[in-house]
Amino acid sequence: MHASEPVITHETRKRLAVGYEYFYDDRPNFVGSSLAPATWLEYGAGDGSIAAPASDLAVYLRMLLNKGQGSQVLSEANYDLMTQRWIEAGKGAFYGYGMSMNERDGYAAIGHSGGMVGYHSMLMADSEQGLGSIVLINGPQNPFGVANFALKLLRAAYLEQAWPEPPALLPAPSNEYVADYAGTYRCGERTLVVTQQEGRLGLVHKGEVIPLARLNASPDVFYTAHPDFALYPLRFARVEGKIVEVLHGADWYVGEHYRGPTTFAYPQHWETFVGHYRAYNPWLTNFRVVLRKGELLLIYPSGEERKLVALGSTSDFFRIGEEEHEPECIHFDTVVSQRALRANIAGGDYYRTFTP
């Protein structure tokens, strides 16, 4: 692998394609969202500092497919350690000494993803058949799906099997299903009117109908890039199959089927922590903390929400996530004019910013 580099420096940059990230770093994005050149930085830590062309990665992949045989750097015993199923990482997924193992379509695939700000990659192999795929992307997309389908095609050709169906795009809900969301939802004096026509969901706002699109595989999460709603997705919540409420950032809209409480008690000082926080961290540049239904929530730019759980007797220290095993915590401090100016996550400081 003579063309690879073990650290990323300014000299490395001369050989790289320009990396891109989404133009807006503080909100959900679609595949077609605008891009901008990614922040450039030198890097030398072991979790993302290797720069390698496809040709060199192919050499590495062949070594893995040979299970280290004929290699001067990897013995078969060490290969076994790398691919040993030490840690379960999900249904049919495991992690060894530096390699992941996934059971799918009747075979076991080994591999690993790669990532740097503006760049993402995936290496995947079927060691039993001696097949593999490598995907390099200089943008914010996840290369896993491409690498997985490429390996399926290789297996089909090699084993003389039927061609696999292309991966389905995110399916639109059926007309009957879309009708579940239509209705009027209220948040204090404000109303949110959701309509559906010919299987398409829309938001009636200021005299126009704004199209809503599903944000991800979660069936009840929708999004619009309209500036009045772009910072957060719209989350429809169900009780016994019926939509009862719509959640949008700190806003809570209730529908006609809602039968729960309408007021919630919470420590008054929690309002001190609500706000938008930023840091010079290119991996996680910002997040928002909102107060909704009596709970503090941390909302990532992707729209993912995590409940903040107060820890111990302190009033400003929280676990990020409801499960006790969650490893990350957040601490708020430097309170001025009843507003915390700083939030610390895992030793990294984020500071209140002026944007909502």
C-alpha positions as MATLAB code, in Angstrom:
seq = 'MHASEPVITHETRKRLAVGYEYFYDDRPNFVGSSLAPATWLEYGAGDGSIAAPASDLAVYLRMLLNKGQGSQVLSEANYDLMTQRWIEAGKGAFYGYGMSMNERDGYAAIGHSGGMVGYHSMLMADSEQGLGSIVLINGPQNPFGVANFALKLLRAAYLEQAWPEPPALLPAPSNEYVADYAGTYRCGERTLVVTQQEGRLGLVHKGEVIPLARLNASPDVFYTAHPDFALYPLRFARVEGKIVEVLHGADWYVGEHYRGPTTFAYPQHWETFVGHYRAYNPWLTNFRVVLRKGELLLIYPSGEERKLVALGSTSDFFRIGEEEHEPECIHFDTVVSQRALRANIAGGDYYRTFTP';
ca = [
       0.000    0.000    0.000;
       2.643    2.439   -1.135;
       0.208    5.232   -2.025;
      -1.495    5.318    1.415;
      -0.727    7.715    4.242;
      -1.140    6.975    7.968;
      -1.854   10.578    8.973;
      -3.798   13.377    7.309;
      -1.766   16.556    6.863;
      -1.874   19.595    4.612;
       0.392   17.726    2.191;
      -2.193   14.932    2.044;
      -4.804   17.474    1.033;
      -3.029   18.066   -2.280;
      -3.963   14.518   -3.334;
      -7.549   14.447   -2.061;
     -10.820   15.142   -3.782;
     -12.650   18.028   -2.149;
     -14.769   16.761    0.744;
     -18.311   18.068    1.156;
     -20.859   18.360    3.957;
     -24.397   19.701    4.012;
     -24.683   23.480    3.686;
     -26.857   23.633    6.806;
     -25.190   21.920    9.753;
     -27.936   22.621   12.294;
     -30.963   20.791   10.880;
     -32.058   17.593    9.126;
     -31.058   17.185    5.500;
     -32.209   15.158    2.503;
     -30.104   13.452   -0.143;
     -30.718   16.402   -2.446;
     -29.901   19.090    0.132;
     -27.318   21.725   -0.784;
     -23.660   20.956   -0.089;
     -20.639   23.063    0.805;
     -16.915   22.233    1.033;
     -16.255   20.548    4.353;
     -14.102   22.018    7.105;
     -10.474   21.004    6.537;
      -8.331   19.763    9.406;
      -5.170   17.767    9.943;
      -5.667   14.547   11.872;
      -3.459   11.842   13.323;
      -5.563    9.758   15.741;
      -6.279    6.108   15.069;
     -10.005    6.496   14.483;
      -9.859    8.328   11.173;
      -6.393    9.306    9.986;
      -5.722    6.890    7.103;
      -5.903    8.202    3.551;
      -5.796    5.479    0.901;
      -6.777    5.190   -2.764;
      -9.091    2.449   -4.000;
      -6.157    0.521   -5.481;
      -4.412    0.263   -2.111;
      -7.638   -0.679   -0.357;
      -8.034   -3.466   -2.907;
      -4.621   -4.801   -1.809;
      -5.769   -4.710    1.816;
      -9.040   -6.383    0.874;
      -7.224   -9.217   -0.924;
      -5.145   -9.797    2.205;
      -8.339  -10.143    4.237;
      -9.895  -12.477    1.679;
      -6.777  -14.639    1.911;
      -7.117  -14.587    5.725;
      -3.568  -13.299    5.958;
      -2.033  -16.230    4.098;
       1.017  -15.149    2.136;
       1.127  -11.863    4.044;
       4.105  -10.649    6.035;
       1.949   -8.424    8.254;
      -0.999  -10.612    9.260;
      -0.995  -14.236   10.375;
      -4.038  -16.452   10.077;
      -4.184  -16.559   13.884;
      -4.365  -12.773   14.024;
      -6.983  -12.806   11.279;
      -9.052  -15.099   13.499;
      -8.713  -12.578   16.338;
      -9.775   -9.727   14.083;
     -12.902  -11.590   12.997;
     -13.732  -13.239   16.318;
     -17.226  -12.332   17.493;
     -16.176  -10.617   20.685;
     -18.979   -8.071   21.028;
     -22.575   -8.292   19.852;
     -23.462   -5.027   18.118;
     -27.051   -5.738   17.097;
     -29.130   -8.489   15.566;
     -26.761  -10.626   13.525;
     -23.957   -8.079   13.975;
     -20.698   -8.505   15.900;
     -17.369   -6.761   16.384;
     -13.919   -8.316   16.727;
     -10.433   -6.830   16.917;
     -10.989   -4.096   14.377;
     -13.451   -5.805   12.012;
     -17.228   -6.042   12.017;
     -19.158   -9.204   11.127;
     -22.712   -9.195    9.822;
     -24.925  -12.125    8.912;
     -27.115  -11.409    5.908;
     -28.663  -13.278    2.989;
     -27.297  -16.588    4.214;
     -23.642  -15.609    4.459;
     -21.330  -13.759    6.838;
     -19.797  -10.483    5.657;
     -16.787   -8.866    7.280;
     -15.750   -5.259    6.900;
     -15.441   -1.821    8.373;
     -16.593    1.690    7.668;
     -14.376    4.748    7.498;
     -15.029    8.410    7.943;
     -13.517   11.844    8.157;
     -15.109   15.250    7.922;
     -16.276   15.421    4.303;
     -15.415   11.797    3.490;
     -17.015    8.391    4.080;
     -16.020    4.874    3.023;
     -17.011    1.238    3.382;
     -15.119   -2.011    2.872;
     -17.118   -5.239    2.834;
     -16.099   -8.816    2.027;
     -17.476  -12.326    1.684;
     -14.385  -14.281    2.715;
     -15.899  -17.680    1.922;
     -16.411  -16.811   -1.747;
     -13.419  -14.460   -2.008;
     -15.478  -11.427   -3.005;
     -15.420   -7.869   -1.766;
     -16.493   -4.285   -2.430;
     -15.039   -0.871   -1.565;
     -16.938    2.424   -1.722;
     -15.376    5.880   -1.287;
     -17.564    9.001   -1.078;
     -16.384   12.598   -0.738;
     -19.666   13.716    0.792;
     -22.100   13.172    3.658;
     -23.847   10.037    2.402;
     -23.637    6.592    4.021;
     -21.752    4.198    1.676;
     -22.984    1.039    3.434;
     -25.993    0.504    1.159;
     -23.892    0.864   -2.006;
     -21.193   -1.521   -0.754;
     -23.773   -4.052    0.406;
     -25.626   -4.074   -2.925;
     -22.354   -4.241   -4.883;
     -21.389   -7.345   -2.912;
     -24.807   -8.862   -3.593;
     -24.255   -8.332   -7.329;
     -20.815   -9.931   -7.160;
     -22.193  -12.945   -5.303;
     -25.029  -13.356   -7.782;
     -22.643  -13.268  -10.745;
     -20.074  -15.576   -9.129;
     -22.615  -18.120   -7.890;
     -24.757  -17.833  -11.041;
     -27.792  -16.793   -9.061;
     -30.675  -14.494   -9.947;
     -29.863  -10.795   -9.855;
     -30.941   -9.125   -6.607;
     -33.604   -6.448   -6.630;
     -32.170   -2.920   -6.363;
     -32.560   -1.343   -2.929;
     -35.917    0.353   -2.590;
     -36.021    4.090   -2.064;
     -37.763    5.282    1.038;
     -41.347    4.241    0.273;
     -44.154    6.747    0.482;
     -46.946    5.837    2.891;
     -50.112    4.445    1.354;
     -53.131    6.688    0.879;
     -54.917    4.984    3.759;
     -51.905    5.393    6.007;
     -51.401    9.050    5.092;
     -54.975    9.762    6.144;
     -53.957    8.930    9.727;
     -51.998   12.176    9.960;
     -54.572   14.580    8.532;
     -56.233   16.830   11.069;
     -55.926   19.938   13.184;
     -53.485   20.044   16.084;
     -53.266   22.797   18.696;
     -50.437   24.261   20.740;
     -51.881   27.016   22.950;
     -53.300   29.641   20.596;
     -51.535   28.197   17.566;
     -52.856   25.533   15.234;
     -51.172   23.080   12.905;
     -53.306   21.871   10.014;
     -52.147   18.725    8.232;
     -53.876   17.684    5.042;
     -53.539   14.857    2.562;
     -54.382   14.747   -1.110;
     -53.729   11.883   -3.520;
     -51.486   10.184   -0.990;
     -49.367   13.259   -0.358;
     -49.099   14.880    3.023;
     -49.053   18.657    3.356;
     -48.893   21.353    6.014;
     -51.305   24.286    5.625;
     -49.316   27.366    6.553;
     -49.816   31.048    5.699;
     -52.194   30.321    2.860;
     -50.111   27.630    1.171;
     -49.778   23.877    1.403;
     -46.208   22.857    2.242;
     -45.325   19.297    1.122;
     -44.092   16.967    3.873;
     -41.708   14.108    3.124;
     -40.691   11.192    5.310;
     -37.358   11.919    6.904;
     -36.150    8.373    7.416;
     -37.363    4.822    7.839;
     -39.424    5.816   10.869;
     -42.985    5.933    9.524;
     -44.201    8.800   11.716;
     -41.364   11.309   11.181;
     -41.716   13.938    8.441;
     -39.775   16.997    7.352;
     -40.012   20.157    5.321;
     -37.259   22.618    4.476;
     -39.684   25.539    4.802;
     -37.823   28.123    6.928;
     -40.595   28.234    9.551;
     -40.208   24.501   10.259;
     -36.753   23.524    8.951;
     -34.893   23.270   12.266;
     -36.730   20.147   13.444;
     -38.675   17.232   11.991;
     -42.373   16.796   12.663;
     -42.917   13.731   14.848;
     -46.401   12.257   14.950;
     -47.031   10.197   18.088;
     -49.601    7.416   18.399;
     -51.649    5.856   21.168;
     -53.382    2.576   20.322;
     -52.670    3.215   16.655;
     -54.197    6.692   16.506;
     -52.213    9.891   16.002;
     -52.675   11.982   19.155;
     -49.978   14.659   18.963;
     -47.309   16.320   16.826;
     -43.899   17.185   18.278;
     -41.724   19.867   16.682;
     -38.748   21.015   18.713;
     -40.141   22.571   21.882;
     -43.639   22.783   20.404;
     -46.289   20.243   21.353;
     -49.480   20.114   19.296;
     -52.356   17.913   20.467;
     -54.993   16.376   18.229;
     -58.594   15.390   18.772;
     -57.634   11.906   19.997;
     -55.342   13.128   22.784;
     -56.615   12.161   26.263;
     -53.562   12.712   28.471;
     -52.493   15.511   30.800;
     -52.080   19.014   29.433;
     -49.785   20.487   32.101;
     -46.490   19.144   33.398;
     -44.394   19.994   36.442;
     -40.628   20.438   36.162;
     -37.843   22.209   38.089;
     -38.031   25.867   37.155;
     -34.252   26.178   36.773;
     -34.356   23.788   33.805;
     -35.398   26.772   31.694;
     -31.863   28.044   32.295;
     -30.454   25.309   30.047;
     -32.765   25.730   27.037;
     -30.967   27.032   23.948;
     -28.698   26.446   20.977;
     -25.065   25.488   21.684;
     -22.058   25.449   19.349;
     -18.406   24.362   19.381;
     -15.451   24.251   17.016;
     -15.953   20.506   16.643;
     -16.338   19.513   12.980;
     -17.919   16.161   13.891;
     -20.676   17.609   16.073;
     -20.793   21.342   15.518;
     -23.967   22.108   17.450;
     -27.086   20.877   19.206;
     -30.208   22.315   20.806;
     -31.755   21.786   24.219;
     -35.529   22.198   24.451;
     -38.118   21.826   27.195;
     -41.224   19.928   26.127;
     -43.967   18.259   28.144;
     -41.973   18.770   31.329;
     -38.829   17.089   29.995;
     -35.454   18.402   28.855;
     -34.459   17.049   25.451;
     -31.184   17.275   23.551;
     -31.869   17.470   19.817;
     -29.043   16.726   17.382;
     -28.899   18.392   13.931;
     -30.178   15.151   12.365;
     -33.394   15.556   14.333;
     -32.598   12.702   16.731;
     -33.892   13.418   20.216;
     -32.437   12.221   23.527;
     -34.022   12.763   26.919;
     -31.807   14.426   29.541;
     -32.043   12.589   32.868;
     -30.996   14.488   36.005;
     -28.218   12.724   37.944;
     -27.772   12.724   41.698;
     -28.468   15.761   43.795;
     -26.827   18.185   41.372;
     -29.105   20.478   39.439;
     -27.043   20.905   36.291;
     -25.698   17.416   35.451;
     -27.647   15.050   33.190;
     -27.281   11.717   31.456;
     -27.963   11.848   27.706;
     -30.535    9.099   27.223;
     -33.035    7.243   29.360;
     -31.147    3.951   29.702;
     -28.843    3.654   32.722;
     -26.006    2.254   30.609;
     -25.874    5.348   28.374;
     -22.263    6.594   28.554;
     -22.588   10.282   27.680;
     -23.407   13.049   30.147;
     -23.900   16.785   29.812;
     -23.097   19.477   32.369;
     -24.330   23.069   32.214;
     -22.571   25.991   33.900;
     -21.614   29.698   33.646;
     -25.129   30.995   34.266;
     -25.593   34.665   33.372;
     -28.981   36.402   33.380;
     -30.667   33.053   34.043;
     -29.100   31.451   30.978;
     -26.372   28.804   31.000;
     -23.648   29.954   28.621;
     -21.751   26.658   28.473;
     -22.585   22.968   28.114;
     -19.925   20.279   28.401;
     -20.290   16.845   26.781;
     -17.573   14.265   27.475;
     -15.019   16.984   28.178;
     -15.896   19.097   25.137;
     -17.248   22.602   25.696;
     -20.178   24.011   23.737;
     -21.250   27.629   24.101;
     -24.660   29.241   23.795;
     -25.066   30.866   20.405;
     -27.329   33.707   19.318;
     -29.347   31.699   16.784;
     -32.595   29.999   17.835;
];
